[in-house]
Amino acid sequence: MRASVTRLITIAAIIPAAFFFISCEDSGTVGSSFSGSNQIIKVDTLRIDAITPIDLPTFSGDLLNFSAGQYNDPLFGSFRATGLIMTGLPVAQRNMGPNDDLYLVLFPTSTYGDSTSTASFDLVEIGERWRAPSWALDDNPVLTGNVIGSFDVGPGDDSVAVLIDRDWMTRYSTFIPEVEGQNRDSTFRANIFGMAIVPTGGNKVVGFTTTQPDEQGFADLSRTYLFHIQQDLQGDDLKIPNRSWAYSLEHDFSTATVPMPDNSTPVLNTFQNAFKIDFSIDADILGTKNISRVEVVLYEDTLTQLNSLPQFHVRQKSNRMFIFRLQPGEQNFIVIRSPNDNLVRNNTDATYRFNLIAYTNDILFGTPQQLIFVATSGSNNGLIYPNLIYNASEPGLFPKIIVTKLIPESL
């Protein structure tokens, strides 16, 4: 489909003669050499054809956070997140006695759902080997059914220490060698597969951080760890950082109790619930090569989101939109790419805007690129950021491209 002009605003502007336009990303101008006594600035609004939901591969291992819990969002449907932890081993030799205690320490930092609810979890032993770097968001862990701990996260909790079952601790301790040089790491990985954080109650998804700034301000990836307290021997307590982590997410829009408006499209920060921006721009549509600005504008449906949220319930907001400009065939590798555009929400009009000047420059003066524009509601960082964007069915706040042209007054 081709973009259609829906509004034309003409503003008379007197510009000195012999003014030259230079194609430059920094200046925000696309054009060629031009001269004349007067020019007119024209602003065209082009309707974006559609924003279309798209599902792309999403991986959730070793991110800055991971999620666990369950929540039925009245607007966005049900979410059920299961956290995964692969434990590490002490660097040095360590004895664990039968009366010692071993804890899993976690740091909850965010809530999606009922802020007054207490979320309950079981720690369940994982039954087969898994790798965090290749763990897809929709993968399901194989669980043994062996519950090795339980815990709650209540309102205001910022840390939890979960006592681990002593039978599991005893098996774990057998892989801490007393003989130097033993290949403990590969043996450990072949026998201990970590634990899943399985939600058993509550009405919220909890985000757990894995990092904190160190003394120099750099990320310290040690905010999830085992903590060993020696009871039988006189020794120091020991923090044992976990090796890796991930989470799995089951999401069902159909369980929503508030109808999704036809004029809005949901989007998440995971690539499974992204959307594609469909539009056309070429020289015929633009009508001139003297373009000073081309800007895409997306409007957030704030009212529907506010009216659908019960009292004391919260949705996490990133207040950002990530735009990925993909070559054909790149969709399956989007997870390893940084966004081309990191948009910050304009709080005045609840919009997200990005400049298409370089893309337009290629169309008018260079080699047009076949690009797919994909949007997510912020960083895929292990938390869940739902958002709602007006689509092409919205009569007023539809997604649009605003084109500013410089045209000779005589034309």
N, C-alpha and C positions, 0 to 999 in steps of 0.2 A: 504494500500500500504506500501511497505517496502522502507526505505531510500536506495539510491544507491550511491556507492562511485564514485565520479567524478574526484577526484584528489588525488594523493598520493605523498607527499613530504618526502623524507628520508634524514635525517641529521645524520651523524655519531656523536655520543657523547660518550665520555669516562667518565664513572661514577665509583667511587670507589667500590671495592668489598664489599659484605655483607651489601649493603645499604638497609634499611628497609623502606617500604612504609606503611603509616598509613592512614586509611580512616578518613579524617578530613575536615570539611567544611571550616575552617579558612585557611588551607594550600592549598586548591584547589586540593587535591590529593585523588583519589580513587584507592585502590589496596590492596594487601595482602603481607605477608612476601615474599621477593624475594632476591636472591643473584646471583651474577655472576661476571665474570671479566669485561665484557664490555656490554653496552646496546646501543640500537639504538632508537632515538626518531623518531617516525613516526607521521605525521599529515595527517589525513583523512578529506576530505570535503564531508559531507553527504548532499544531496539535500533534503530540506524539501518538502514533498509531495504536500502541498497546503496551502494557506491561504484563508480561506473561510469566506465571510461576514456572520455575525450572528446578529440577532436582539434580544435583551434581555430587560426586563422591566427597565425603567428609571424613576426616580422621581426627581422633580425639586423644591421642596418646601424648604424654609429656608436654601438655600445655601449661600455661601459668596457673590454671585452676582446673578442678574437675567438679562435677555435680553429682548429687545423689538425693533421692527423695521422690515424692509424687505430689502432683497438683492438678486439679481439674479447673483450668482457666475458663470462665464463662464464655469468653470470646474466642480464644485461640485453641480450645480443646484440652485434652488430657496429656500430661507429660509424666513419664516414669523414667527416672535416671538411676542407673546402677553404677557405683564407683568401683574401680579396680585398683588394687595395690599390689605391686611386686616388691617384696621385702628385700633388703640388702643384708650383708654380713658385716660383722665387725672387721676393722682393718687388722687388728692384732688378735692374738690368742685370747680367748675369753671362756671362763668356766661358768656354767649355769647350773645351780643346785636345784634340788627338787622343791625347795621352799621359796625359791626366788620368784619375783614377779616380773612379767613382761607386759608392757602396755603399747598399744598403738595410739599415737598422739596426732590429733588433727586440729585444724584451725578453721572453723566456719567463719566466713566473712560476709556472706550475702544471703538474702532470702528472696525467693520468687513464690508468692502465694500468701497464705494467711499468716501474718506476722505474729499473731497470738497463739499459733498452733505449736505443739511439740512434735517434732519428727522423730520417729523411732526406726532403728536399723538393727539388722543382724550382720555380723561378720561371718561369711560363709566361705569355706575353703574352696579354691578353684581347682578343678580336676584335670586340667591339661595346660600345656605350655602355651603362652601367648606373648606377642611382641607389641610393645607400646607404639613404636613408630609406624606400624602397619595396621593398627587397630582402627577399624572403621566405626563410625558412630552407631551404625545399625547392626554391628556384630553383637552376638549374645554369648556371654561366657558360659563355659561348661562348669557347672557347680557340682560338688560332691554331696551336698546336703548337710555336711558336717558344720554345725554352727560353733564357732570358736570364740564368740564374744557378742555382746549386745550393748547398745547405748542409745541415748536420746540427745537431741539438740533442741533446747527450749529457747524461748524469746530472750535475746540478749546474750546467749552463750557465745563466747569468742574462742573457746578451746575445749577440747574433750580428750580424756585419757581413758582408753578402753582396755580393760584387763583381758589379756589373752588366755585362753584355755591352756592349762599346764601340760596336757598331753601334746598339744601342738608345739608348745615351747620346748618340750623334751625332744621331739623329732627335729625341730629347727636347730637345737643346740648340737645335735650329732654332726652337723656339717661345719661346725667351728673346730678346726683341727687342733689337736695337741702336738702334732708332728709338723714341723716347718717343711714347706715344699710340697705338701699334699695338694693335689689339684681340687681344691674344695669348690671353686666357683662353678665349674662345669657339672660336677656331681650335684651341687645344690640346685642348679637350674633344672636338672633332669628329674628332680624329686620333689621340690617345693615350688608350687606355682602361684603362690600368693593368695590373696583373699579378696572377696567381693563385698562391697558395702550395699546391702540389699534393703530397700525400704520396706517396712512392715506396718507403719502407721503414720498418721499426721497428714496435713494438707499443705505441704510446701516442699519446694526443691531447695536444697541447701548447696551453696557454692563454697568449696573448700580451697583455700589458697595453698600453693606449694612453695611460695617464695616470700622473702622479706629482704629489705635492703641491708647489706653488710655495713661495716664501719666506713667504707669508702663510697657507699651509695649504690654499689652494684647488686644485682639480684643474687641472693643466696638461696639455692634450691634445696633447702633443708627444713621446710615447714611441714613436712609429713615424715614421721620417723617412728621407729620402735624405741622404747625406753626400758632399759633393763635395770632393775633394782636388786642388788645382791642381799640376801638375808642370811645365808649360811656362812659366807666368807666375808672377811673385812676387806672391802674394796670399794672403789668409786662406782657410782651409778654411771650408766653409759647410754648416750644417744646414738642410735644406729640409723642413719638416713636410709629411707626406702630407695630402691633402685629406679622404679618407674611407676607410672600411674596412667589411668585413662578412665573413660566412662562410656556407657552405652545409653542410648536414648530411644525410648518408644514414644511416639507422638501421634495422636489421633485427633484430627480436626473435627471429626463427626460427633464427638461427645460434647461439643460446645452447646450451651443452653441459650446463648444470645446469637441470633442469626447474623452471619457475616454480611455486611452491606454489599450490594451488587456493585457499588461504585468505588469499592476499596479492595486492595489486595494485601494479604498478610505477608510478612517477610521476617525471617530470623537471621541471626548472625552465623548460623551453620549453612553450608552450601546445599543441604538437602531442602531447604525452604528459602531459596533465593528467587529473584525474578529477573527476567530479561527485558531490556528496554528496546522496543521496536520502533524505528523511525527511518525516514529517508531524507537525505539532503543531497542536492546536486545543483549545478549552475542554473538549470531551468527553474527550479523551485526558488532559489535565492534571487534570480533576476539580475544580479550584478556581481562583479568580483570585488567591489569596494566595500568590504565588510569590516566593521570595527570591533564587533563583539558577537559571539554566539554562546548562549548559555542555556543549559538544561535546568529546568526547575521541577522538583518533585515536592508535593504537598503531603504533609502528615495529617491523617485523620485523627486528630486529637480528641474530638468530642465523643466519638464512638468508644474510644478506649477508656476515657474517663467515666462515661455513663455505664459501662459494663463491669466496672470493678467494685466488688462489695467493700463495705467498710472494713478497715484494718488489713485489707489485702494489698499487696504491692507487686508491681511488675518492675523488673530491672530494666533500666534505660541506659543505653550507651550514648544517646544523643549524637550518634554518628551514622553515616552511611558510607559503605565501601563500594567503589565502582571498579570493576575489573574489565579491561578492554582486551578481549581474547581473540586470537587468531583462530580460524577454523581448525578443529582438532585439539585445541588447548584445553577444552572443558574438563577432561579427565585429570588434568595436572594443575588445576587451579589452586589446590591446597598448598602447593609449594611456592606460590607466587605472592608477592606483596601487591596491595591494591594500587591501581594507577591513580585513583583519586580518593582521598580521605576527607569526606565531607563532614563539616560540623553543623549541627542544627542551628538555623537562624531562629532564635526564640521570639523575635518580633512577629513573624508571620508563619512559623512552623514549617519552614521550607528547607530543602537540601538542594544546593546548586553546584554545578560544575561547568567548567569552560570547555567548549568544543573548538576552540580557535585553531589548534594545531591539526585536528582532524579535518576541519573545513579547509584549511590551507592545503592539505594533501589532495583534497577533492578538486579544488579550484586550480591549483598550480603544479601539483606533483602527481604522484601515483596513488590513486585512491586505494585505501586499505579495506579489505573485507573483515570487519571487526564485529564481534558480538559483545554487547554491553550488558554485564551481569552485575546486579546489586545485592548486597547483604546489609543487615542492620548492625554493622560494626564488626569488630574483631572476633574471629573464631578462637576464643581464649579459654574455653571450658565452662563458661557461664552461658545463660540463656537470655537473649535480648529480643523479645517479640516487638513488632511494630506493625503499623497499618498505614498504607500509602494510598492516596486517591488514585484511581486508574482512569482510563480514557472514557469510562461511562459517566464520570462526574461532570455535570454541565458547567460548573464554574471553576473549581480548583483542579482541573484536569492537568496531567503532566504535559509540559510544553517546552518548546525551544524558543527562546527570545533572540531574534536576530536584529542587530543594529547595523543599518546600511548608511553609506555616504553617497549621495546621488547629486549630479549637477542640477542646479535649480532650473535650468532650461528644459530638462527632460520631463 
